[in-house]
Amino acid sequence: MSQPVCIVWFRQDLRVIDNPALLAAVEHGTVVPVYIFDTELDEADQPGGASNWWLHHSLVSLNKRLNGHLQCFTGEPKKILTELVDKFSAQAIFWNRCYEPAVIDRDKEIKQTLRERDCLVSSFNGSLLWEPMSIRKQDGGVYRVFTPYYRKGCLQASAPRYPSSAPERITYADVANEGHGIDDAGLLPEINWDSEFAKHWKPGEEGAADKLSEFIQHAAKGYQDQRNIPSVRGTSRLSPHLHFGEISPNQVWYALLNAFDDESSSDLDCFLSELGWREFSYYLLFHFPDITDKNFNSQFDKFKWLNQDEKYTAWTKGKTGIPIVDAGMRELWQTGYMHNRVRMIVGSFLVKNLLIDWRKGERWFWDCLVDADRASNAASWQWVAGSGADAAPYFRIFNPVLQGEKFDKQGSYVKKYCPELANMPDKYLHKPWDAPKEVLKKAGVELGSTYPKPIADLKQSRQRALDAYADTKED
C-alpha cells in the first residue's frame, strides 16, 4: 500500500533541522516540499530588496538540503495549494505558523478551504520559544512591558521545546515538479547595490550554524560588555538567520545554555533576554496588530513631524555630517545590516533631532536590512520613538557625539565606513565641526566638501524635540 502524499509548505522556516512541520510530514507519508512567493499580500508586507536577496540564496541552500525537490511557485497561496492537493492527490499538508496579522488571516482561510476538501491540515510552532497566545498576566491580561513579560511570563512558563534533529530519511513523493526555478522569481536586484552582501553573509542553514558556532566560540562570553561596541564582533549576527528560519530560536537557546557552565552568568542572561525581546516583539504584533503603522501610544498621534525630504535623503545616504550616524547608514547600505547600538543612535537622530516620522525610518530599514522583520522592526522603531510599548522615555534622546565617544573610542567603526575622516584625531572624530581649521586641513577634511556639515544642531534640535513632545500633552 502506497504512503499518503504530504505537502510541506515552507515559509519562515527554511531549514531541515528542528522543523516540526517537516518532521510531521516525514512521519505521515511521502513528502512534497513547496515554497510560495505570495503576490497577494499588501505592498507594505512584501519583502524589501535586501530581504529578497537573502531569500533567493536561502532557497537555493534549502533546495540543496532537500536534494533538489523544492517546488517554487508565485501567486496566491490558497489557489496554488488547492490545485497542488488535487494534482498530487495529497492527503495532508503541514506548515509552521507565522504571526504577522495578514498572514494569520490568510492561513485560517486556507485551512478552512483545504479541510472542506477532506485534506488533513496541521500547523506547528517552529519559530518562537513561547507563542503569543500562551503568555498572559495572572489576571489574564496582555503584557505591555518587556521585563515582567519575560521574567514573570516567559521564564515562569514551560521551558522552550528542545530542538529536534533532522529527519533520518525523507521519502519524497513521486510527483512532477509543477513549479518554476528559484531564479525565475526575480528576487535578485536589477541594480548591483547588493554586490558587497556576499562578503559578509552566507544565507542558509549551514551559514546559520557557522554564525552560531562563531558566536559561542568568540563572543558569547563577554557579550554583555562587547555587544555595544560596533567595531568588534560582539553580537551573534544571527538575526537574519532567525528571521528566515534557517535556525530556530530553540536551537540557539539550548546551544547557549550548553555553552555556559554557569547558568547564572550575566553574559548568558543578557543574551537570552535579547531572544526574549524578539519574542516580545512578536507578542506585541500578535496582540496589537496595528503596531506596524500606528502609534502604540495614541498620544503621539498629535505629534507634529517635520518630515523634511532633503534631510531624510541625507540620512538615508549617510550624509548627515554626524559621523556615527553616517557610519551606521553606510554600513546598512553596504552590508544589509547595522549594529544594534548604532540602530538606536540613527533612529533617535531621525525621529528626535530631525523630527521625521518613525514610519519613514521603519520603511527604509524594511527595504535595506537583510534581517528586516515585521515584528522586531516596528517594535524597535516605536521603542526609539517613544511611542511604543515599554518605550524609551521621549526625553531620552541619544547624543550621537557622546555615543560615538563612548562606544567607538578609537573611531574604528567610523573610520571604516567614513574613510574621509580616517586622519581626524580622536578628540574631534565624532564632532569634526568643533575642530580648528588647521586640524581639519591636516586631516584632509573640508566640511561641506569632503565631508558634510551637520544637517542639525544637536543641542537646538534636542530642545525642539522636547518642545514638540510637550505640545502633545496639552489639551
N, C-alpha and C positions, 0 to 999 in steps of 0.2 A: 504494500500500500504506500502510495507516494505521500511525502510530507506536505503539509499546507504551505502555501506561498505567503510570506510575510514581508510587507514593505516597512523599511525603516526610514523615517523622514528625518534627515539630518537638518539641523538649524544652527543654533549657537552651541554646538556640541561636537565639533569637528575632530573627533578622536575615537580611538578604538579601546583604549584602556579606561576603566571606570565609566563605562557608558551604559546606564541602566536600560535604555531602550534597545540598544543593540544586543545586550545580553538576553533580554526577554525574547527578542525575535529569534535568536540562535537557539534558545531552548524550546521555542514553539514550532519551528519548522525551517524551511529554506528561506534565504534572505535576498531581498532586492533593495539595495541602498539607493536612496533618492535625495537629491538636493533641488530646491525650487527657488529661483530668483523671483520673488514676489513683486510683480509690477502693479499690484492693486493698492499697495499701501500709499498713504498720502505722501506728497513730495517731502514734507518735513521729516518723515520716518524713513525715507530712502537713505541708504548708507552714503557717506561722503566719499570724496575722491581717495583719501588715504586708506579708508576702510575697505574700499573696493580693491585697491592694490593688494592689501593684506588677504582679503577674502579669496582673490584669484589664486594666490600662491598657497594658501591654506587648503583650498580644494584640490589643487594638484597634489599636495602632500597626502591628503586623505585618500585620494584615488589610488595612490601607490600603496597605501596601507591596506586598501581593500582589493588589491590585485587587479585594478582596472575595472572594477564592477560598479563604480559610482555612476548613476544616471542623473544627468543635469537637465533641468527644464526651466523655462522662463514663461511667466504668465500668472494666472490666478490659481492659487493652491487648491481650492475646493474643486474646481473644474478638472485640474490635472490629476489630482489624487483619485477622484471618482472614475475618470477614464482609465487610469492605471489599474485600479481594482478590477474593472471589467476586463481589460486586455490580458492581465496576468492571472485572472481568476483568483485573486488574492483573498485570503480568508481573514487576514489580520493586518493591522497597521499600528506601528509603535512610534512614539516620539517622546522627546524630553521637553518639558514645559518651558515656555518663555513668559515673561511677566510684564511686557510693555502693554499698555491698555488696548491699543488697536489689535495687537496680536492675540490677546486673550479673547476678545470678542470674535475674532476670525476663527480661532481654534474651536470655540464652543459650537459655532455653526458647522464647521467641518465634521466635528464628532457626531453631531446630530444627523447630518446628511448620510454619513457612512454607516452609522448604526441602523438607520432605516433600510439600508441595503443588506442587513444581516452580516456586516463586517465587524469583527472584533476590533475595538479601538481602545488602546491603553496609553496613558501618558505617565511620565515619571519626573521626579526631581533630579536633574542632572547638573544643575548649575549653581545651586545655593546650599549653604550649610544649614540654614533654617528657612523654610518657606514663610513668606509674609503672613499667611493666614494662620500660622501655628504659634506666633508670638503675640501675646496680649498682656496687658496690665492685669493686676489682681481683680480689678473691678470690671474686667472685660473690655476696657477701652484700648485705644491705639496709642502707642508711644509716639511722642513728638520730640523727645530729647535723646541724643545718642547714648550717653553714659548709662542711664537706667535701662534703656532698651537692650544694650549689650550686656551689662553686668547683671541686671536683675531679670531680664527677659531671656536672652540667648544662653548665657552661661549657666542659668538655672534650669534650662530646658534639657531635653535629651541630648546627649552628645552627638555631634555630626556623624553621619553614616561613614563607616570605614570604607575606603575605596576598594573596588574590586579589580581583579586582573583583567587583561584582555581575554576574549573567548579563546579557548584552546583550539577551536576549529570553527570556521564559518563555512557552512554549506550554502552556496549561492544557488538561487533558483535558476532553472534552465529556461530563461526568457530572453527575448530580443531586447537590445538596448534601444529604447524609444526616444532617448534624449538627444541632446546636442553636446558638442565638445565644450570644455570649460573655456577655451579661447573664444568661442563664439558668443559668449555672454557679454563681451565688450567691457570688462571690468577695468582693464588697464587704461591709464590716462592717455589721451591722444598727444598731449604735450609731455615733454620729458622732465617734468618737475619732480618726479619720484626717483630720479637717477641715483641718488645717494642712499635711498632706503635700504637696499640690499647689503650695504656695508655695515649696517647696524642691526639688522633683523634677519631672522630665519623663521618665517612663518611655518606653522605645522607642529604636530605632536612631538617630533624629535627636537625641534628648536625650543619648545616649551620645557622639555625635560632638561635640556642643556642649561637654560636660563635658571631653572630651579637649582640644579646642581652647582652652578657657579655662585649663586647667591648663598647657598648653605656653606660652601667652602670658603668664600672670601668676604662676605659682608654681613651675614646673619648675626654673628657675634660682634657687636659694635653698632648694630642697626640704629639704636635709639639716638646716638650722637651723630653718626655718619649720614643718616638719611636726609639731613637738612643741607648738606654740602653738595652743590650741583657739580663740582668739578671731579668728584670721586664716584665710583660705582657703589654707593652706599645703600641703594634700594634694589628691589628684586627685579624690576622692569618686566614683571610678569603680567601686567595689566592687559596688553593686547591678547596674550595667550589665554587669559581667563575670559576675556570678553567673547572671543570666538570659540571658547570651549575646547581648546587644544589641550588643556589640562583642567581638571576640576578643582574647585576650592578645597574639596575634601582631600585630594592628593597633597595639596600644598600644606594644609592644616596639619596633617599627620606627619608629613615629611619634616616639618619644623619641630613638632613635638619630639620626634625621634632623634633629631639632631642635637637637642639640648639635654644635657644630663640633669640640669636643674630646671624644673618646670616653673619655678618662681622667678626665673631670670627676667629682668626688666626689658632686655632686648627682645626676648620671646613674647612677653606680654604686649609690648609695643607693636610688634609686627602683627600678631594675631588680632589686635584691636583694629589695625588697618583693614584686615579682611572683614572685621566686624563693620567698619564704616561702609564697605562695599555692600554688605548685607542690608545695612540701614538705608542706603540709597534705594535699593530695590523695594524695601519695605515701604518707604515713602511713596515711591512710584505706584505701587500696588494699591495703597490705601488712599492716596491723593493724586490721582492720575493727571490732574491739571498742572502738576508741579513743573512740567516741561516747558510751559509757556505762560503761566500765571504766577504772580507773586504768592508764595505760601502765606506771607503776612500781608493781608489786604491793605494795611496802612500804606504800603509802598505803591499802591495804585495811584496815589496822589503825588508821587514823586515827579518833579519836573526835570526830565532828562534834557540835555542839550543836543545830543546826537549830531555832532558836527562831523560831516563826512570826511573832510580833509584830515582831521585829527584821527578819525577812525582808520583811515587808509594808512596814515603814518604808523599807527600802532600795528596794523596787520603786517606791514613790511619791515618792522624792526627799525624804524627811523624816527623815534620819538625824541632822541637826544638824551635819554635816560639809559645809561649803559646796561644795567642789569635787566631792564625791560627789553631793550633791543636784542640783547643776547638770547633771552628766552624766546622771543618771537622768531628769531633767525634759527635757533635750534629746532623749533617746531617746523618751520618750512623745510629745512634741510633733512631732518631725520624722521618727521612724522611723530615726534614725541617732545615732551618738555618735562623737565624735572619738577616734582610736585611742589617744592618750596617756591620755585620760580613761577609756577602756575598761579599761586596765591598772590604773588607780587604783581604780575602783569594784569591779573584780574582786578585787583584792588586799584591799580593805576587807571585802568579803563573806566571802571564804574565810579570811582570816587574822585580821582584827580581830573578826569576828562568829562565826568557826568554823562557817560554813554551807557545806554540801557544794557543790562547784563545779558539780555537775549541776543544782542548782536555779537557779543563775545562768545556766547554758547554756540551760535551757528558757525562762527569761524573755527572754533575748536572742533565742532562736529565734522567739518569738511577736511580739516588738516591733520587730525590725530589718528594714528593707527589704532589707538585704544579707545576711540570715541564710543561712548556707552550712554545710551539714553538715560539711564538712572543716575549713574555717577556724574555725568557731565552736568545735568540740570541741578542735582542736589549740591554739587560743589560750587557752581556759579552762584546759586542762591545763597549759599553759606557766605561766600566772599562779599556778595552784595549786601548782606544783612537782612535780606527778605525771606530767607528760608527757615526750615526747621532747625532749631538749635544753632542758629546762625551766629557768626561773629558779630558782636555789637557794632552798629554802624559807625560809631566813633573810633573803632579800631581800624585806622587807616594805615596800611603799611607804608612806611617811608622807604622808598627804594634805595636811597643812598645808605641809610643805616642797615638795611637788609643786606645790601651788597657788601658793605664793610664787615658785617658780622659773619656771613656765610660764604663769602668769596674774598677772603682777606688778601690773598696774593693776586687776586684777579685772574686766576687761571681760566675760569669759565668765561668771563667777559672777553678776555684776550683771544680765546679760541673762536668765539662767534662774532666778535667785533675786532678783527685784526688791525683795523686802522688806529686802534687805541693801544696797540701792543707795547709801545715805548713810553706810555704815560707812567709816571711814578705812582706807587701805590696810594700815596696821600691824595691824589687828585683823580685816580682812575674812575671812581664811581661818581665824581662830580667835576667833570672837566671844565665846566663853566666857571668854577672858582679858581682855576689855575691861572697864575700870572702869564702874561703874553710870552715871556722868554721860555717858560716851561712848556707851553704849547708848541712853540716854534721848535724847540729842541726835540720834542716828541714827534714832530712832523704832523701835528694836528692843527687844522684850521676850522674852527667852529663855523658852521653854516656852509662849509665847502667839503672838506674831507670827512667831517662828522657833523650831524645836525645839531643845531641849537635846540635846547629843550622846548617842547611844544606846550609845556605848562610849568608855571612856577609852583613848586611843591608846597610851599607854605600857604600861598594865597589860595591855591586850588583846594587844599585841605579845608580851609575855613569856609570856602564857598560850598563845599560838600556838606559840612556840618550845618550851615545855614539852610541849605535845601532840605536837609532831613528835618530840621526844626519846623520848617513850613508844613510838613506832612502831619505834624501833631496838633496843628492849630485847627480849631473847629470852623 
